[in-house]
Amino acid sequence: MAGVRALGVLSRLTSRKYALFTGNSFRSFSVAPAMLARTHVNYEVKGDVAVIRINDPTSKVNTLSIQMQKEMTEVMSEVWADNAIQSAVLISSKPGCFIAGADINMIQSCNSEEEVTKLSQEGQKMFEQVEKSPKPIVAAINGSCLGEFAIACQYRIATKSKKTVLGTPEVMLGLLPGAGGTQRLPKMVGLPSAFDMMLTGRNIRADKAKKMGLVDQLIDPLGPGLKSPEERTIEYLEEIAVECARGIANKKISLHKPKGTMQKIQDYVMSFEFVRNQIYKTVHGKVMKQSKGLYPAPLKIIECVKTGVEQGPIAGYLAEAQNFGKLARTSESAALIGLYHGQVACKKNRFGAPQKDVKTLAILGAGLMGAGIAQVTVDKGVHTILKDTTEAGLARGQQQRSITSFERDSILSNLTGQLDYSGFEKADMVIEAVFEDIKIKHAVLKEVEAVIGMHYFSPVDKMQLLEIITTDQTSKDTTASAVAVGLKQGKVIIVVGDGPGFYTTRCLAPILAEAIRVLQEGSDPKKLDGLTTSFGFPVGAATLIDEVESMWRLTWLKTSGKPSDRDSGEEMWRCCRLWWTSDSKVELLNSANIRVYIQPTKISRKSGKGCYIYQPGSKRKDLNSGIDDILEKYKLTPNPSVSSDSDVQYRLISRFVNEALLCLQEGILNSPLEGDVGAVFGLGFPPCLGGPFRFVDSFGADNLVAKMKQFEAVYGSPFTPCQLLLDHAKDPSKKFYK
């Protein structure tokens, strides 16, 4: 089953902590003698070089906790005071992580904008001390390096490992680099590159970072030996960094590299104010186009950079701290931080370790979905058997999702394509991804004893969400195994109960039904798309109708026999039926109607004609004139009292949100957190709203009920608030999140 693509910020939300120093004034920090032993930061002196090692014993990654920051401050003070030490190396003892950032709970613990502003200013002061250190500091980077610590060091060496990345991802939390990043980066890599880093929050690979000027030197990682490759690489990196630090201190290595011709030309061009203003204008325009102005952090980043460049560092640092304080108190930041916490929680197996590790995975069906599942499995070291019924199907599967382009033979060796069931008896898990035909699925399920639902979203290698569906009979170990496989595939996982549409597809049906009604009332598809995206959805509602294909709704209609007795089933039924018939009553379509109205039109992107006309290889979307005839035939008269642009937006959003809450009320969902994660990562619910449950908390359940009652008076039961929403509306103290 395929879900809608999540665009923009969704594909860049990753499981990590974000870097920023806290506001504690470490100069006045004192501890009891018994606490003097350091646990997070230690150092040893090699000749005249201090090797400072960071290693958080409480976590798989290094995070800038209060304890680590306190110990780092102590160590740096000792290094600066020791006359025998001429330089220092900062290195992590953890193979895959240099610094993953600070605990964002420290930001959330602040009770006012002023507290957060002070926190930023303390971070700025600390990094300024590092930047102006009388003894050069070399950052030896292997693994993730997020935030501004390494940027403040005088020199950076990084391994060429794929795991080594640098980045300033604060924008992903609705924040900005608040410890001097908006002022340092433009000077280091230039305005265009600095904006790209800070506005996207994307990770920069070491080789690209070297070309940008973010990294000064690269080294190759080492292979296996008496020790593991990771241990050997860290030891080698430390040796190179120590010699480099010594060379800098002895003036044998210059920190001021001569600029090349292109760099000189760029600096000259940037010296003109009108050029810089054009860059600010262009970047601002792109941000507004992509974010619709719904995310304040990118705009504040531009403002801080411009202030520093045009008015000087004092004004720039002040603007950075003040804007950091403002952003941290916004609802957008709270929503994005909530999603971050949700993502972290959904990357853990709350069902425990399975009794048996899945080492061989068999996949039935080499279509788009099956091939995608194979792609995200074989490169994780899991032997994968990909089976199809025909040579042609298997060949298509090996071509789709770039399976033939995997980088190494060692990865391809984990993939076996075949037409029979040989080797299936050795498989630890079998995933059915055959064509959406109920007869085929029934035949498959008869051959498998332990069954659990695994709903991947297309394209599998891009979409982060995996929706696992259980029943009352599903064993805990089966669930634990499915979750373990999903985590190994790099997925963010929600576990839901069984029912029509599960959770994500069930929430999609009402909003699609309402979108179709809006079109029937005379709205232009492009206008409907604009209203949807301006509210924060990455894909417009009309485009969404084309993307998910009306045909899968027809398939549901043909195979289910009758609507579910529950309201959700009726709404899904209405979603199927409404596009093809002239009234809005819930009733079965006879086969004749299906033949007449559905099969000839084939409205979807896949067919090339939906609400829009789609040309292969072209991003241009022209309106499909044929859709006008259908809409005219089944048009509805809009009610002016509920037809404004704002009304349309809230009609769409309220249908989605109400269905999500109904899923929690009925036990389909385990928690509001999983509901928010599933809605955002699977369906493109606006990240700036944090998900349907956080939206209810921030918008107000009473306000949402009032709007739905207004719509209910016109459209009836589709807008009847569920009991859970009514309960929250009656009691303002009830919140989904504390």
N, C-alpha and C positions, 0 to 999 in steps of 0.2 A: 504494500500500500504506500502510496506516495503522498507526502505532505507538501505544502507550499514552501517555496524557497524563502529562507530568512536572509535578508539583505543587510548591507551596511554594518552597523555596530554589532548585530547579532553574531556574525561569523568571526568576530574578533574578541568576543567575550571568552576569556580563558581562566582556567583554575589556577589562580596565583594570588599572592598578597602584594600590596602596593607600597612603594617606598616613600617614606617621609619620616623625618625625625620628629619626636615628640617635643612638647614644650617644656620639659623638665629642665631646670637650670642645674646642670651637673656640677658646676663649679662649687656649689654649696652643698653637694650631696655627701653625706657621711654615713658610714656603716659601722656596725659593731666589729671588733677584732675577729670574732668567729666567722664573719661573713667575708673576710678579705680574700679567701681563696676564690679565684675566678673559674667559672664553669663554661662561659660562652666565648671568651676571647683570651688568648694567651700569646706570648711571643718568646722567641729565643733570638740570641744575637749570633750571627755568623760573621765573624770578623768585625767589620764596622757597619754591617747591615742588620737591622731588626726585621725579623720575619714574623709578621703578625698573622696569626691563624684564627679564623672565626669558625665556630662549630656549635650550633645550637643542639644540645643533647636531648632536647624535648621534642624535636621535630625532624622530619626527613629533609627539610630545607632550612636554610638560614633566613630568619626573619629579624628585622630590627626591633626586637622587643625592648622594653624598658631596661631589662637586665643586660642585654647585649649592648645597648647604647651606653649604659653606665660603665660597663667594663671597657668598652672601646675608648671612652673618654679618659679613663684611668691609664690605660696602656699608652695612648698618645701623649699624655702628659709626661709619663716616665720616659718615653722615647725622646721627646723634645728636651728633657732635662739632662739626659745622659750625653756627656760630651764625647764619649767614645763611639757613639752611634752617629753616622754621617747621613744615612738614608734608611728608608723602610720599604718593605714589600707587604702588601695586603693580599692575603690568599685565603681561600676557603678549604677546609678539610673535607668537604662533601663533594663527591665526584660530579654530580649534575647540577650543582647550584652554587653560584658565587654569593649573591644576595637576592632573595625573592621579594624583599620589601618589608614594610612594617605592618604590624597588626592594625587593621583599619578600625578595630574596636576602640582604639585610643582616640581616633577622630570622633567616633560616635559618642564617646563618653563626655565630650565637651558639651556644656549646657548653653553656650551662647556663641554668637558670631565673634565676639571679642576674644573668647578663650581660644577659638580655632585660629584667629589671626595671630595671637601670641605664640601659639604652637608653631605656626609657619615661620615667624620671626626668629624663634629659637633655632629652628632647623637651618635657616639662612645663616645665622651666626656660626653654627657648628661647621657647616660646609665651607664657610669663608675661612675658618681657621685651617681646615684641611687644604684648601686651595692656596693659602698663603703660608703654608708650612715652611719653616726655615730649612727643613730637611726634606728632600724630594721623596714623594711617596709613589711607588709603582703599584698599580692594581693588576694582579695576575688573575685573569678571568678564565674560568672553565665552567661552562653551564650557564644557566640563566642569570642575567645581571640586570635587574630592573630598578629604576629609580635614579637617584642623582649622586650617590656616593662615589662611584667610579669616575663619573664625569668631573668631580671636584679634584680628583687626584692629578698629579702632574704628568703621569705617563701611564699608558694602558697596553698591556700585552694580553692577547687572547688566543685560545686554541681554535683551530679550524673545525672543531667538532660541530656536528649539526645541532647539538644541544646548546651550543654557546650562542646566546642571543643577548642583545642589549635593547633597552626600550624605556620609554617613559609612559606607562599605561594609565596614568591617573585620570585621563579623560574618560576612560571606560567606567569610572565610578562617578562621573559627573563632577570631577575635580580638575585641578591643574597642577603641574609640577610646582610645589609650593616651597621648596627649599633652595631656590635660586635657579631652577632649571629653565625658566622662561628667559632668564637673563644670560645664562652661560651658553646654552646651546646655539643661539644665533651667532655668537662670536666664534664658536668652535667649528660649526659645520655650515654656516651661512643661513640666510633667511629661508630660502625654499626648503632645504633639507630639514631645518629645525621645525618649520611649520608641519611638514609631512610627518615627522616623528611624533610631535605633541598632539596634533589634531586627529591622527588616526589611532595612536596608541599601539601601533603594530610593532612586532619584534623585528629587530634588524640582525641579520646573520653576520657573523664575524667578518667574512670577506667583504661584504658590502660596507660594514662599519669602517673597515680599513680604508676603502676608497673615499668614504665621506670625510675622513679625518677624525672619526670618533675613536678609533683604535690606532695605536702607533706601530704595533708590531704583531705579526701572526706567527704561530708555531704549529707544526703538525702534531696531532695526537699520536701516541705510540701504540703499538700492537701488543699482543700477549707475550709474556716472558715468565720469569719466576714469580712475578706478581701479576695481578690483573691489569688489563689495559688502562683502566681508570686510575689505579694507584700509580702506575708507571708514568702516566701522563701528568698527574699532579706533581710528582717528584721532579720530572723534567721541567715542567713549567716553573716550578720554584727555583731551580738552578738557573734557568735563563733569566728570570726576574731579578734574582740576587745580583748576578753579574751586570745586568742592565742598571739597577739602582746604584751599584758601585761606580759604574761608568758615568752616570749622570752626576754623582757627587764629585767625581774626579775631573769633571769637565771634558771627559772623553766622548760623551754622548750629549749632543745639544738638544735642549728642549725647544729650540726655535729653528724649525726646519725652513730652508729657503723656499719661497713660493715659486711655483711654476708659472709659466706664461699665462695659462688659462685662469689660474687663481688671481693673478695680478689684474687681468682684464675684468674678472668678475668683481673684484674689490673696487676697481675704478668705476664700473657701471653702478655699483651699489652706493657710491658716494653721492650720486645725484638724488635729491629728495623726490623728484617726480617719478623716478624709477621705483623707489621704495614705496611710494604711495600707490603706484599701480599694482605692486605685489600685494599690499594690504587689501586693496579693493578686489583684486582677483580672488584672493584666498577667502575673503569675507563672502563674496558671491557664491563660491563653491560650497562653503559651509551652509549658507542659507538654502541653497538648492537641495543639498543632501539631507539636512536636518529639519527643514521647514521652520527653523527658529525655535524648535521645541527643546533643544539642549543648550543651556546657557554656557556651559564650560568652554566649548570651542571659541565662542565669541570673546570670552574673558581672556583666553590664551592670546588671541590676536591683540587685544587691548594691552595686555601686560608687555608683550614683545614690543609693540609700537611705542609704548611709553618709555621703555628702557633704551631703545635705539634712538629715539628722537629727543628725549629729555634727560637722559643720563641714568646711571645705575642707581642713584639714591631714590629717584622717583620710580624707577622700574621695580626695585625690590619692595618698595612700599606698596605699589599697586598690586604686586603679586601676592603679598601677605593679606592685604585687605580683600582682594577678590577671592582668595582661597577661603577666607572666613565666610564670605557671602555664599559661595558655592556649597560649602559643607552643610549649610542650613536649608538648602533648597529641597523641594519634594522630589525633583529629578535625581539628585544625588542619593537621597534616601532610597528611591526606587532601584537605582542601579546597584547600590551597595547591597540591598536586599536580594537582588538577583545573584550577585556574587556569592553571598552566603548560601543561597539556594543551590547554586551550581556546585559549590564545594560539598554540600550535604549530599547531593545527588551523584557524587562521584565516589561514594562510599557504599560498601555492601552491608546494609543493616540486617541482612539475613544470615550473616556469618560466612565462614569459609565452607564451600561445598565439600562433600565427602570425597569427591574425585575431581581432579583438575581436568578440564577439557583440553586435550592435546590434539585430538583429531575432530574436525568439524565437517560434516557432510551437508551440502546445500542442494536441494532439489529445485531445479529451474535455473537456467543460465541467462535469463532475461535481464532487463535493466536493474531490477532489484537484486536478483541473485548474484549478478556480477559485481554489483556495488558492495554487497555484504562480503563477498570473497576478497575484494580489494582491501577492505579495512581489516581483514583477518590474516591473510597470508604474510603481510609485512610485520606482523607481531609474533612471528615464529610458530604459528599454529598451522599444522598440516590441514589443508582444506581440499575436500573432494567436491567438485562442481559437476553435477549430473543434469543432463537434459535428455529429452526423448528423441531428438534428431541431431544429425551432424550439423545441419544448418543452424539450429538453435544454439548448439554448443559453440559453434564458431562465432556467432553474434555475441554470445556472452563473454567470450575471451577477448573480443574487440571492444565491447562497451566498457565504459568507465576506465579506459586506458589500462586494462589488465595486461596487454602485451607490452606496455611501456614501463613496467617496473624496472627499477634501476639495476638490480643485481640478480645474477643467476641463483644466488642463495635464497632470494625471496621467491623466485619462480619455482624453485625446487619444492616449495611447500604447497604448490597447486597441482591438482590432478583433475583433468577434464575427462569425462567418460559418459557412456550412454546406458550403462547397466548399473546394478547395485553391488558390484564387486567391491569389497573392502568396507562396505557399510556396517558389517558386523563388528568392525573395530572402531567405529565412530563413537565418540563419547556424547555427541549431540548431533541431531539432525534438524536443520532449518528448512522448512517448506517455503519456497518462494516461487511457486508455479503460477501460471497465468490465472487471472481472477475468474476462474470457472468453478462453481460449487461442486460439480461432479468430479473434477480432477482433485479438488481439495478433499472431498470425502474419501476418495480412493487412497489418497496419501495417508490420511489420518487413521485409516483402518490398519495400517502397517506400523504405526508408532504407538507405543504404550503410554509413555509419560508425555503429556502435551501441555505446553504453555505458549501464550501469545507473545511474539516479539515484533512490535510494529516499528519498522525502520522508516525513515523519511528520505525522500529522494531530492537531490542526489545523495546517496549514502555517504560518500566520502566528504561531503561538504556540510551536511546537516548534523548537528551535534546530538540531537535528542534520540533516545530510544525509549519507546513506551512498552513496558512489559505488562501483560495482562494475565491475571490469575483468576481461578475460581475457588470455591470453597473446598474443592477436592484437591487442589494443587498442593503438593508437598512443599515444605519449607526448603528441603534440599534442592528440589527442582528449581524453585525460585532463586535460591542462592547461586546455582549453576548458571542460570540465564543471566543474572546480574553480573556474575564474574566474567562471563564471555563478553558482555556489553562493555564492561569497564576495560577489559583488555583491548577492545576495539577502539577505545578512546571516547566512549559515549557518555553523555549526561543522561541519567536514567531515572524515570519515574515508574513506579509499580502501581497499577490500577486494577480495579475489579472488572469483571466481564459484564458486557451489556452492549446494546446496539450502538455502534460507533466508538466503543470504549470511552475514552475521555476526549481526546483531541478531535477526532472526527465528529463526535457528538456536538462539541462546541462550535465546530465549523458549520454544521448544517443550519442552525437558526440564523446566523449572520448572512449566509448565502441566500436563505429564503427571503430575508428582509431586503437584501440587495436586489433580488429579482423583483420584489414588489416595488421598490423604488424605480427600477427601470420601467416596469409596467405603468407607473404613474407619470411617465414622460421624461424622466431624467436622462440626460445624455450620458453614455458610458464614460466618456472622458471626464465629465463633471463629477460623476460618482467616484471615479478613481481619485480625482483631486480632493474631494471631501474626505475620502478614507485616508489617503496618505498625509493630508494636512493634520489629521488627528493623531498621526504617529505610526500607522501601519506601514510596513515597508512595501506592500503591494496593494494596489487599488482593488476595490471589491469587484469591479467588472473584469479586471484582469484575472483576479482570483477565480472567478467563475470559469474562465477559459483554462487556467492553469490546472485546476484539479479535475477538469473534464466532467461535463454533465453526464457522460456515459457511465461513470462509476455509480452515479446515483440511480441511473436506469437499472444497472446490474443489481443493485440492492433491492430495487422494487421487484424485479423479476424473480429473484431467488428467495425473498423473505416470505412471500405468500400473502402476508397481511401486515398492517402496521402493528407496532408494539402497543400493548394496552397502556403503556406509560405515555405521558405527555411528550417525553423526549422522542419516542418512537413516532408519534403522530407528527411532530414537527419535522423529523427527518423525512417522513413520508411526504409531507407537504412540500418540502424542499425539492424532492424528486418530481412531484406532480405539477407544481405550480408553473414550472418553466414550459410545460407542454399543454396545459389545459386552460380553459377560459374562466374558471372560478376558483375560489379559495377554500372549498369544502374538502374535508378529508374523506376520500373515497378511493376505491380501487379503480385502476385503469384497466380496461379490457385489452386484450391482445391486439385488437384492431386499431385502437388509438395509438398503441405503441408503434405499430407498423407505420401508420400514417404520419404521425407527428415526429417521432424520435429518429427512426432509422434514416430517413432521407436527409435530415438536417445535419446531424453529427456535429453539433456545436462544441468546439473545443479548440485549444491551441494545437493539439496534436494533429487535428484534421486540417489545420491551416486557416480555418475560419471559425471564429467565435464571435464575441462582441467586436473583435478586431480581426483584421486580415494579417496573417503572419507569413512572411517570406523567408525561406531558408537563408541563413547567413546575414539577415538584415535585422537591425534593432528597431527599425521604423514600424509603427503600428498605425495603420489607417482603419477608420471605422468600417465595419462590415455593413454595407447598405441592406443586405438581406435580413439583418436583425430588425430593421425598422418594420418590415412587413409582419414579422412575428409579434413584435411589441404592439403594433397597431391593432392586430387582430385580437389580442388579449389585454388591451389597455385597461387601466383602472383610473378613476377620477380621483385626483389627490385632494385631501382635505387641507385647506389653507392653514388651519390651526396647528397642524403637526408636519408641515412641509418645508419649513425654512431650512437653510443649510445646517444650522445647529441642530434642529430637530432630526434631520436625516442622520447626522453623525451619532446622536444619542440613541436613535432607534437601532442602529447597527450595534453600537457598543453595549447597550443594555440587554439585547438578545443574547449576545455572547456571554456577558458577565452573569446573567441570571441562570443560564445553562450550566456554567461552571460551578456556581453555588449549589445548584440542584444536584450536581454530581457529588459534591461533598456531603450534602444532606442525605443522599441515598447510599452513601458508602462506596461509591465508585472510586472516589479519591481518598487517599490516606490522610492528607494534610493540605492546608492552604498553600504551603510552600511548594509542594509538588505540583499543585494546580497552577501556580504562577510560572514555575519553570517550564512546565509543559506547554502553556499558552504562549509564552514568549519564544522559546527555542523551537517549538514545533509548528506554531501557527502564525508567528509574527505579530502577536499582540504587542502594542507599543511598549518598548523597553522603558521609556521615560515615565510610564505609568506603573511599572513594576509588576504587572500581571493583574488579572481580574480581582483577586482578593485584596491586594494592596490598594488597587483603585477604589474599591468600596470603602476601605479605611480612610483614604485621603479625601475622596469626593464626598463621602458621607452616605451611609445607607439610607437615611431619611430623604436626602436629596434625590437619590437614585429612584427610590420608591415613588416619590412625588412625580418624577418624569414618567415612570412606567405607568402610573395610574392615568396620567394624561393621555398616553398612547393607547392604553387599554380601553379607554372610553370610545376610541375610534375603531381600533382594530381587534378588540376582544382578547381572548385567552392567550394568544402568543405573548402578550405583554403582562400577563398576570405574575406578579412577583412571587418567587418561591417562599416557603415558610421561613427558611433560614435568613433570607434577606429581610423579611418582615420583622423577625425577632431582633435583628441588629438595628433596624430602624426604630423600633420601640424603645430600645435600651442603648443610649449613646455610649455607655461604658463598654459595650461589647465590641471587641476588635479582633480581627484575625491575627494581628501581630501586636505584641505589647511594645 
